Amino acid sequence: MPNTPDEILKLSGITLPPPPEPKGVYKPFLQVGNFVYVSGHGPVLEDGILIKGKVGLDINADAAKIAAKQTGLTILSTLQANLGSLNKIRRVIKVLGMVNCKPDFGQHPFVINGCSELFALIWGDENGVGVRSAVGMGSLPENIPVEIEAMFELYEDADQMVTTKSITEIEIEKNV
């Protein structure tokens, strides 16, 4: 059974999309102390193309949930590119999910679950699920169906990071 976020991602067979370049004057990733803030990301595919469409008009809730998962993968790509490893992340703190939808659409939480379920897979139910908001928007940049921003807590030092070694192996190494 995989023990680290990096192993879980690798064994899942998921390929991350490229981390997106900023499309305005902002930083897509900012570390302050042991917290990481990730700016709003959209659903970037492996080939760099964005998933597009207004939910309830161009795409349905199930397709939007898949787009939210893809947005989560895009966030993972940014984290990995900036941190070098997802193992440096202790937990998800906050997710803000915005859904580009018709005014009468009401399944925002269902859609954003696509991202939240991915994070729970990577960091587990305890550390992969943080506080969250899921809201509807009249439009989003380039007509993407979802935009998600998130905040993460990092381990304070390397000794606290998730490791693939068992406790016994670590104790043996300390005593050698």
MARVO-715825 format. One line per 8 residues: their letters; for each residue x, y, z of N, C-alpha, C, CB. Coordinates in Angstrom, 3 decimals, always signed. Each point is the difference from the previous one (the first is absolute). Glycine has a CB too. Layout:
BEGIN
A) X Y Z X Y Z X Y Z X Y Z; ... .
//
This chain:
BEGIN
MPNTPDEI) +0.851 -1.186 +0.000 -0.851 +1.186 +0.000 +0.896 +1.248 +0.000 -1.864 -1.249 +1.238; +1.562 +2.228 -2.093 +0.827 +1.204 -0.057 -0.108 +0.806 +1.295 -0.298 +0.062 -2.494; +1.404 +0.555 +2.875 +0.034 +0.737 +1.259 +0.101 +1.503 -0.149 +1.029 -1.974 +0.957; -0.586 +2.462 -2.080 +0.207 +1.435 -0.139 -0.893 +0.568 -1.095 +2.364 -0.265 +0.793; -2.636 +1.557 -0.732 -0.784 +0.622 -1.074 +0.630 -0.208 -1.381 -0.784 +1.700 +1.652; +2.108 -1.590 -1.744 +0.659 -0.217 -1.296 -0.221 -1.426 -0.505 +1.727 +1.713 +0.617; -1.628 -2.702 +0.280 -0.235 -1.397 -0.390 -1.443 -0.227 -0.418 +1.801 -0.714 +1.568; -2.725 +1.288 -0.805 -1.429 -0.156 -0.310 -0.295 +0.554 -1.387 -0.582 +0.160 +2.448 .
LKLSGITL) +1.124 +1.019 -2.735 -0.204 +0.609 -1.316 +0.578 -0.886 -1.099 +0.063 +2.283 +1.046; +1.153 -2.772 -0.831 +0.660 -0.837 -1.005 -0.776 -1.298 -0.246 +2.211 +0.976 +0.684; -2.618 -1.639 +0.394 -0.708 -1.271 -0.133 -1.418 +0.153 -0.549 +1.364 -0.842 +1.884; -1.920 +2.039 -1.782 -1.349 +0.237 -0.522 -0.005 +0.024 -1.525 -0.555 +1.294 +2.071; +1.749 -1.127 -2.660 +0.093 +0.059 -1.457 -0.382 +1.353 -0.575 -0.487 -2.407 -0.028; +0.286 +3.376 +0.872 -0.395 +1.337 -0.438 +1.223 +0.757 -0.517 -1.901 +0.024 +1.674; +1.738 +0.636 -2.807 +1.034 +0.876 -0.525 -0.427 +1.437 +0.255 +0.677 -1.694 -1.774; +0.203 +2.455 +2.378 -0.328 +1.390 +0.283 +0.130 +0.856 -1.255 +0.772 -0.310 +2.364 .
PPPPEPKG) -1.648 +1.299 -2.490 +0.143 +0.962 -1.102 +1.174 +0.925 +0.289 -2.484 -0.100 -0.489; +2.887 +0.901 -0.477 +1.064 +0.968 +0.286 -0.527 +1.078 +0.947 +1.062 -0.435 -2.261; -0.194 +0.945 +3.160 -0.469 +1.101 +0.850 -0.256 +1.229 -0.862 +1.289 -0.905 +1.982; -2.422 +1.550 -1.805 -0.323 +1.152 -0.853 +0.829 +1.238 +0.328 -2.297 -0.903 -0.200; +2.524 +1.690 -0.813 +0.655 +1.296 +0.172 -1.060 +1.014 +0.427 +1.784 -0.557 -1.747; -1.417 +1.559 +2.549 -0.973 +1.032 +0.380 -0.536 +0.724 -1.232 +1.175 +0.288 +2.200; -2.460 +0.030 -2.172 -0.631 +0.745 -1.093 -0.348 +1.407 +0.440 -0.910 -2.127 -0.933; +1.634 +2.601 +1.912 -0.208 +1.344 +0.536 +1.156 +0.334 +0.928 -2.522 -0.225 -0.180 .
VYKPFLQV) +2.325 +1.247 +0.976 +1.041 +0.436 +0.926 -0.277 -0.644 +1.360 +0.325 +2.214 -1.249; +0.196 -3.409 +1.446 -0.153 -0.732 +1.256 +0.997 -1.158 +0.014 -2.465 +0.637 +0.163; +2.608 -1.240 +0.997 +0.841 -1.191 +0.162 -0.913 -1.211 +0.116 +1.851 +1.332 +1.141; -1.602 -2.383 -1.907 -0.837 -1.187 +0.124 +0.267 -0.782 +1.285 -0.054 -0.116 -2.477; +1.191 +0.369 +3.111 +0.445 -0.732 +1.189 +0.726 +0.974 +0.909 +0.197 -2.183 -1.289; -0.545 +2.184 +2.576 +0.687 +0.865 +0.947 +0.145 -0.741 +1.322 -0.908 +2.083 -1.128; +2.143 -2.180 +1.602 +0.267 -0.617 +1.291 +0.273 +1.084 +1.020 +0.914 -2.069 -1.105; -1.627 +1.999 +2.234 +0.208 +0.909 +1.119 +0.142 -0.884 +1.234 -1.330 +1.935 -1.084 .
GNFVYVSG) +2.557 -1.991 +1.618 +0.246 -0.898 +1.128 -0.252 -1.432 -0.425 -0.636 +1.800 +1.633; -0.182 -2.512 -0.858 -0.302 -1.379 -0.380 -1.393 -0.135 -0.644 +1.487 -0.771 +1.873; -1.939 +1.860 -2.512 -1.249 -0.029 -0.747 +0.266 +0.297 -1.468 -1.273 +0.708 +2.049; +0.524 -1.377 -2.909 +0.083 +0.218 -1.439 -1.376 +0.410 -0.489 +1.885 -1.685 -0.259; -1.912 +2.766 -0.508 -1.234 +0.488 -0.607 +0.109 -0.232 -1.506 -0.358 +1.756 +1.839; -0.682 -2.338 -2.416 -0.023 -0.234 -1.438 -1.133 +0.836 -0.576 +0.953 -2.363 +0.235; -0.607 +3.233 -1.194 -0.992 +0.859 -0.654 -1.028 -0.848 -0.745 +1.715 +1.833 -0.228; -2.771 -1.184 -0.219 -1.033 -0.690 -0.759 +0.575 -0.712 -1.218 -1.648 +1.693 +0.786 .
HGPVLEDG) +1.335 -2.973 -0.909 +0.426 -0.839 -1.123 -1.232 -0.476 -0.754 +2.083 -0.736 +1.245; -1.898 +0.490 -2.521 -1.054 -0.566 -0.829 +0.351 -1.411 -0.417 -0.595 +2.278 -0.811; -0.319 -2.928 +0.100 +0.193 -1.390 -0.418 +0.886 -0.113 -1.251 -2.240 -0.540 +0.985; +3.542 +0.382 -0.760 +0.961 -0.139 -1.094 +0.200 -1.490 -0.287 +1.165 +2.184 +0.640; -1.286 -2.560 -1.904 +0.233 -1.385 -0.403 +1.497 -0.248 -0.204 -2.280 -0.079 -1.090; +2.655 -1.184 +0.923 +1.402 -0.376 -0.169 +0.669 +0.723 -1.164 -0.560 -2.212 +0.959; -0.216 +2.536 -1.990 +0.571 +0.688 -1.168 -0.023 +1.529 +0.151 -0.742 -1.930 -1.415; +0.355 +2.420 +2.598 -0.007 +1.435 +0.263 -1.284 +0.711 -0.383 +2.403 -0.082 -0.332 .
ILIKGKVG) -3.359 -0.634 -0.253 -1.283 +0.579 -0.410 -0.932 +0.093 +1.212 +0.275 -0.943 -2.344; -1.056 +2.011 +2.419 -0.983 +0.179 +1.071 -1.319 -0.679 -0.337 +1.085 +2.164 +0.601; -1.709 -2.768 +0.408 -1.389 -0.447 -0.131 -0.852 +1.253 +0.101 +0.455 -2.331 +1.006; -1.453 +2.459 -1.874 -0.836 +1.202 -0.012 -1.479 -0.357 +0.033 +1.782 +1.206 -1.267; -2.596 -0.244 +1.679 -1.441 -0.155 -0.033 -0.673 +0.482 +1.266 +0.324 -1.905 -1.504; -1.534 +2.422 +1.343 -0.823 +0.435 +1.130 -0.834 -1.197 +0.471 -0.091 +2.415 -0.870; +0.137 -2.670 +2.157 -0.702 -1.134 +0.587 -1.509 +0.255 -0.031 +1.992 -0.509 +1.483; -2.716 -0.494 -1.932 -1.448 +0.120 -0.127 -0.425 +0.510 -1.363 -0.109 +0.400 +2.428 .
LDINADAA) +1.068 +0.013 -3.234 -0.280 +0.480 -1.349 +0.810 -0.801 -1.020 -0.491 +2.310 +0.901; +1.818 -2.263 -0.774 +0.885 -0.706 -0.929 +0.404 -1.378 +0.499 +0.831 +2.198 -0.751; -0.692 -2.342 +2.059 +0.375 -1.292 +0.596 -0.872 -0.254 +1.220 +2.386 +0.225 -0.829; -2.518 -1.504 +1.195 -0.835 -0.346 +1.156 +0.848 -0.084 +1.271 -1.581 -1.257 -1.513; +0.935 +0.981 +2.634 +0.679 -0.034 +1.300 +1.073 -1.088 +0.051 -2.091 +0.864 +1.070; +1.832 -2.022 -1.684 +0.994 -1.078 +0.012 +1.266 +0.398 -0.757 -1.857 -1.672 +0.146; +1.703 +2.316 -1.290 +1.154 +0.464 -0.770 +0.733 +1.100 +0.765 -1.174 -0.588 -2.157; +0.432 +1.429 +2.861 +0.623 +1.062 +0.790 +0.785 -0.590 +1.168 -1.849 +1.575 -0.651 .
KIAAKQTG) +1.344 -2.658 +1.245 +0.737 -0.666 +1.085 +1.325 -0.547 -0.515 -2.170 -0.594 +1.130; +2.167 +0.043 -2.342 +1.241 -0.471 -0.625 +0.941 +1.180 -0.238 -1.240 -1.914 -1.100; +0.691 +3.049 +0.685 +0.812 +1.207 -0.195 +0.591 +0.468 +1.338 -1.444 +0.664 -1.978; +0.698 -0.801 +3.070 +0.510 +0.376 +1.320 +1.149 -0.925 +0.412 -2.282 +0.877 +0.642; +2.164 -2.158 -0.955 +1.101 -0.929 +0.274 +1.226 +0.408 -0.815 -1.639 -1.875 +0.486; +1.435 +2.223 -1.750 +1.110 +0.421 -0.849 +0.625 +1.284 +0.534 -1.099 -1.083 -1.981; +0.281 +1.956 +2.529 +0.522 +1.210 +0.625 +0.856 -0.362 +1.210 -2.008 +1.302 -0.796; +1.561 -2.282 +1.577 +0.803 -0.490 +1.126 +1.342 -0.543 -0.469 -2.102 -0.541 +1.235 .
LTILSTLQ) +2.104 -0.173 -2.351 +1.254 -0.505 -0.568 +0.907 +1.148 -0.425 -1.189 -2.067 -0.773; +0.598 +3.121 +0.248 +0.771 +1.175 -0.393 +0.632 +0.654 +1.229 -1.528 +0.357 -1.978; +0.790 -0.310 +3.076 +0.543 +0.527 +1.252 +1.155 -0.884 +0.479 -2.264 +0.970 +0.608; +2.089 -2.293 -0.680 +1.083 -0.912 +0.395 +1.245 +0.245 -0.841 -1.693 -1.712 +0.704; +1.499 +1.988 -1.976 +1.115 +0.279 -0.897 +0.760 +1.245 +0.434 -1.259 -1.080 -1.863; +0.533 +2.121 +2.223 +0.628 +1.228 +0.491 +0.741 -0.251 +1.310 -1.794 +1.351 -1.119; +1.181 -2.111 +2.014 +0.649 -0.321 +1.274 +1.288 -0.784 -0.227 -2.241 -0.016 +1.130; +2.165 -0.995 -1.967 +1.168 -0.834 -0.269 +1.111 +0.804 -0.681 -1.505 -2.002 -0.191 .
ANLGSLNK) +1.145 +2.872 -0.729 +0.992 +0.811 -0.704 +0.712 +0.960 +0.952 -1.377 -0.177 -2.086; +0.673 +0.675 +3.087 +0.580 +0.981 +0.914 +0.638 -0.613 +1.241 -1.691 +1.581 -0.821; +1.168 -2.701 +1.277 +0.521 -0.634 +1.214 +0.941 -1.167 -0.294 -2.088 +0.683 +1.149; +1.968 -1.256 -2.340 +0.806 -1.158 -0.342 -0.628 -1.321 +0.402 +1.959 +1.441 +0.231; -2.896 -1.408 +0.701 -0.646 -1.226 +0.483 -1.288 +0.351 +0.729 +2.238 -1.149 +0.203; -3.260 +0.341 -0.416 -1.252 +0.167 +0.742 +0.148 -0.479 +1.440 -1.288 -0.282 -2.133; +2.352 -0.474 +2.416 +0.241 -0.507 +1.352 +0.290 +1.116 +0.996 +0.863 -2.098 -1.010; -0.532 +3.279 +0.548 +0.297 +1.128 +0.887 -1.262 +0.622 +0.594 +2.046 +0.437 -1.349 .
IRRVIKVL) -3.195 -0.825 +0.796 -1.275 +0.565 +0.456 -0.573 -0.858 +1.120 -0.438 +0.963 -2.294; +0.153 -0.310 +3.413 -0.570 -0.708 +1.148 -1.501 -0.195 -0.154 +1.794 +0.954 +1.445; -2.458 +0.125 -1.884 -1.461 -0.088 -0.108 -0.573 +1.091 -0.876 -0.062 -1.023 +2.247; -1.158 +0.763 -2.719 -0.801 +1.004 -0.700 -0.668 +0.842 +1.084 -0.404 -1.505 -2.066; +0.501 +2.818 +1.937 -0.639 +0.901 +0.960 -1.354 +0.487 -0.535 +2.277 +0.718 +0.841; -2.278 -0.172 -2.065 -1.209 +0.638 -0.547 -0.055 -0.162 -1.501 +0.007 +1.653 +1.868; -1.181 -1.921 -2.373 -0.268 -0.047 -1.441 -1.155 +0.950 -0.273 +0.822 -2.419 -0.217; -0.644 +3.289 -0.776 -1.080 +0.852 -0.484 -0.270 -0.401 -1.436 +0.630 +1.929 +1.551 .
GMVNCKPD) -1.816 -2.479 -1.796 -0.378 -0.434 -1.340 -1.067 +0.899 -0.580 +0.581 -2.337 +0.602; -0.310 +2.838 -1.802 -0.943 +0.874 -0.699 -0.498 -0.718 -1.246 +1.157 +2.083 +0.874; -2.465 -2.122 -1.044 -0.620 -0.709 -1.113 -0.649 +1.014 -0.939 -0.398 -2.046 +1.450; +0.819 +2.025 -2.715 -0.578 +0.846 -1.051 -1.308 -0.665 -0.418 +2.301 +0.844 -0.823; -3.437 -0.273 +1.245 -1.259 -0.708 -0.210 -1.173 +0.950 -0.258 +0.870 -1.821 +1.458; -1.949 +1.202 -1.917 -1.249 +0.729 -0.159 -0.510 +0.413 +1.384 -0.551 -1.277 -2.140; -0.235 +2.358 +2.210 -0.484 +0.479 +1.302 -0.808 -1.032 +0.788 -0.033 +2.253 -0.991; -0.665 -3.173 +0.300 -0.832 -0.971 +0.716 +0.734 -1.291 +0.344 -1.948 +0.965 -1.163 .
FGQHPFVI) +3.245 -1.060 +0.874 +0.782 -1.197 +0.334 +0.259 -0.013 +1.503 +1.090 -0.026 -2.299; -1.249 -1.124 +2.946 +0.166 -0.061 +1.444 +0.905 -1.110 +0.508 -2.216 +0.963 +0.112; +2.951 -1.626 -0.991 +0.827 -1.141 +0.421 +1.482 +0.355 +0.152 -1.625 -1.486 -1.151; +1.908 +2.676 +1.620 +1.387 +0.450 +0.152 +0.836 -0.948 +0.861 -0.811 +2.337 -0.254; +0.304 -2.768 +1.429 +0.807 -0.918 +0.822 +0.318 -1.311 -0.727 -1.048 +1.005 +2.033; +0.097 -1.559 -2.754 +0.219 -1.230 -0.760 +1.132 +0.184 -1.009 -2.424 -0.610 +0.289; +2.415 +1.714 -0.994 +1.023 +0.269 -1.017 +1.380 +0.081 +0.645 -1.695 +1.229 -1.404; +1.829 -0.440 +2.458 +1.299 +0.223 +0.618 +0.499 -1.250 +0.727 -0.575 +2.423 +0.243 .
NGCSELFA) -0.314 -3.361 +0.043 +0.436 -1.288 +0.552 +1.030 -0.674 -0.903 -2.234 -0.255 +1.103; +2.218 +0.539 -2.396 +0.988 -0.587 -0.901 +1.413 +0.312 +0.455 -1.623 +0.189 -1.874; +1.862 +1.018 +2.314 +1.314 +0.404 +0.513 +0.206 -0.525 +1.420 -0.062 +2.064 -1.446; -0.940 -1.911 +2.287 +0.124 -0.420 +1.398 +0.255 -1.497 +0.123 -1.513 +1.869 +0.650; +0.851 -2.670 -1.470 +0.215 -1.451 +0.022 +1.421 -0.345 -0.443 -2.445 -0.366 -0.463; +2.986 +1.099 -0.500 +1.380 -0.209 -0.436 +0.965 +0.291 +1.145 -0.636 +0.598 -2.365; +0.459 +0.529 +3.039 +0.892 +0.349 +1.107 -0.107 -1.025 +1.131 -0.220 +2.434 -0.603; -0.989 -2.953 +0.868 -0.175 -1.036 +1.020 +0.729 -1.286 -0.406 -2.232 +1.000 +0.635 .
LIWGDENG) +2.242 -1.313 -1.918 +0.743 -1.163 -0.489 +1.500 +0.184 +0.242 -1.778 -0.413 -1.746; +2.290 +1.590 +1.460 +1.437 +0.264 +0.085 +0.488 +0.111 +1.445 -0.153 +1.166 -2.196; -0.572 -0.452 +3.063 +0.463 +0.234 +1.373 -0.831 -0.716 +1.055 +0.828 +2.186 -0.766; -1.813 -2.975 +0.373 -0.835 -0.713 +0.955 -1.175 +0.831 +0.473 +1.996 -1.262 +0.706; -2.957 +0.583 -0.078 -1.222 +0.675 +0.440 +0.262 +1.054 +1.073 -1.251 -2.072 -0.549; +2.205 +1.836 +1.423 +0.270 +0.951 +1.076 +0.734 +1.234 -0.519 +0.083 -1.902 +1.625; +1.005 +1.727 -2.349 +0.819 +1.131 -0.441 -0.354 +0.515 -1.391 +1.796 -0.906 +1.414; -2.535 +0.133 -2.174 -0.342 +0.407 -1.358 -1.302 +0.771 -0.103 +1.227 -1.966 -0.768 .
VGVRSAVG) -1.947 +2.062 +1.873 -1.282 +0.714 +0.003 +0.117 +1.181 +0.958 -1.305 -2.131 -0.544; +1.172 +3.323 +0.001 +0.048 +1.209 +0.815 -1.350 +0.681 -0.008 +2.436 +0.278 -0.495; -2.459 +0.965 +0.908 -1.226 +0.778 -0.104 -0.187 +0.389 -1.465 +0.232 +0.878 +2.391; -1.466 -0.575 -2.778 -0.245 +0.232 -1.420 -1.212 +0.875 -0.222 +1.035 -2.187 -0.504; -0.976 +2.941 -0.585 -1.157 +0.732 -0.502 -0.179 -0.387 -1.457 +0.354 +1.941 +1.621; -1.600 -2.090 -2.044 -0.327 -0.301 -1.396 -1.105 +0.968 -0.406 +0.658 -2.485 +0.211; -0.340 +3.364 -1.152 -0.940 +1.059 -0.364 -0.195 +0.071 -1.511 +0.684 +1.278 +2.040; -1.797 -0.698 -2.447 -0.288 +0.200 -1.412 +0.439 +1.373 -0.463 -1.916 -1.563 +0.192 .
MGSLPENI) +2.335 +1.627 -1.442 +0.438 +1.253 -0.620 -0.710 +0.175 -1.332 +2.251 -0.155 +1.137; -2.475 +1.388 -1.515 -0.626 +0.290 -1.287 +0.921 -0.271 -1.173 -1.374 +1.700 +1.133; +2.676 -1.583 -0.897 +0.983 -0.312 -1.034 +1.345 -0.229 +0.680 -1.252 +1.377 -1.747; +2.145 -2.035 +1.022 +1.377 -0.198 +0.436 +0.908 +0.240 -1.202 -0.695 -1.677 +1.802; +1.980 +1.956 -1.575 +0.904 +0.284 -1.116 -0.013 -1.097 -1.077 +1.426 +1.276 +1.602; -1.438 -0.848 -2.842 +0.035 -0.882 -1.171 -1.133 -1.027 -0.020 +2.455 +0.307 -0.031; -3.534 -0.014 +0.767 -1.184 -0.860 +0.061 +0.302 -1.383 +0.581 -0.896 +1.231 -1.967; +1.896 -1.321 +2.891 +0.259 -1.284 +0.656 -1.157 -0.316 +0.945 +2.517 +0.342 -0.170 .
PVEIEAMF) -2.838 -1.630 +0.377 -1.141 -0.348 +0.856 +0.271 +0.149 +1.492 -0.687 -1.555 -1.768; +1.947 +1.409 +2.176 +0.347 +0.139 +1.416 +1.343 +0.705 +0.149 -1.302 -2.084 +0.540; +1.433 +2.796 +0.558 +1.279 +0.574 +0.421 +0.122 -0.298 +1.482 -0.031 +1.859 -1.783; +1.206 -2.343 +2.182 +0.197 -0.396 +1.392 +1.310 +0.591 +0.516 -1.308 -2.139 -0.375; +1.238 +2.695 +1.572 +1.211 +0.428 +0.696 +0.060 -0.765 +1.309 -0.041 +2.322 -1.066; +1.248 -2.454 +1.616 +0.142 -0.819 +1.204 +1.150 +0.489 +0.870 -0.932 -1.952 -1.247; +0.879 +1.525 +2.496 +1.049 +0.290 +0.972 +0.409 -1.318 +0.645 -0.889 +2.358 +0.434; +2.210 -2.535 -0.251 +0.555 -1.225 +0.558 +0.961 +0.332 +1.129 -0.252 -1.155 -2.215 .
ELYEDADQ) +0.396 +0.221 +3.151 +1.004 +0.107 +1.048 +1.153 -0.928 -0.349 -1.750 +0.584 +1.749; +2.964 -0.081 -1.615 +1.197 -0.804 -0.237 +0.494 -0.569 +1.326 +0.619 +1.413 -2.012; +0.123 -2.518 +1.923 +0.718 -0.467 +1.177 +1.042 +1.052 +0.344 -0.382 -2.456 -0.587; +0.626 +2.653 +1.875 +0.932 +1.052 +0.418 +1.449 -0.350 -0.278 -1.618 +0.632 +1.744; +1.956 -1.919 -1.712 +1.368 -0.393 -0.344 -0.017 -1.381 -0.633 +0.935 +1.395 +1.886; +0.164 -1.759 -2.480 +0.089 -1.247 -0.762 -0.255 -1.222 +0.862 +1.612 +1.106 -1.510; -1.295 -1.049 +2.813 -0.204 -1.156 +0.869 -1.476 -0.338 +0.173 +2.103 +0.591 +1.182; -2.979 +0.396 -1.408 -1.430 -0.232 +0.157 -0.665 -0.456 -1.290 -0.005 +1.708 +1.786 .
MVTTKSIT) +0.711 -1.630 -2.910 -0.613 -0.346 -1.284 -0.421 -1.452 -0.051 +1.376 +1.743 -1.084; -2.379 -2.002 +0.289 -0.453 -1.366 -0.217 +1.158 -0.789 -0.585 -2.407 +0.741 -0.353; +2.593 -1.938 +0.839 +1.094 -0.827 -0.491 -0.512 -1.368 -0.413 +1.603 +1.229 +1.476; -0.906 -1.859 -2.380 -0.399 -1.334 -0.431 +0.584 -1.072 +0.901 -0.156 +0.832 -2.335; +1.047 -0.440 +3.253 +0.637 -0.965 +0.885 -0.894 -0.284 +1.189 +2.263 +0.792 -0.721; -2.147 -2.005 +1.235 -0.768 -0.354 +1.188 +0.648 +0.642 +1.222 -0.739 -2.186 -1.053; +0.007 +2.236 +2.141 +0.526 +0.539 +1.252 +1.241 -0.787 +0.421 -2.319 +0.743 +0.694; +2.295 -2.057 -0.861 +1.141 -0.846 +0.363 +1.242 +0.391 -0.789 -1.572 -1.870 +0.550 .
EIEIEKNV) +1.430 +2.087 -1.861 +1.144 +0.395 -0.831 +0.560 +1.342 +0.435 -0.962 -1.282 -1.907; +0.092 +2.205 +2.268 +0.446 +1.321 +0.445 +0.756 -0.129 +1.318 -1.958 +1.095 -1.162; +1.424 -1.868 +2.106 +0.661 -0.193 +1.291 +1.363 -0.649 -0.182 -2.234 -0.206 +1.112; +2.353 -0.768 -1.992 +1.284 -0.668 -0.260 +1.005 +1.014 -0.540 -1.183 -2.193 -0.466; +0.742 +3.046 -0.489 +0.901 +1.008 -0.580 +0.482 +0.998 +1.056 -1.188 -0.247 -2.197; +0.313 +0.636 +3.129 +0.377 +0.952 +1.038 +1.038 -0.607 +0.953 -2.282 +1.057 -0.169; +2.199 -2.363 +0.383 +0.895 -0.666 +0.939 +1.323 -0.440 -0.614 -2.009 -0.744 +1.196; +2.135 +0.832 -2.517 +1.227 -0.437 -0.652 +1.063 +1.061 +0.050 -1.331 -1.443 -1.478 .
//
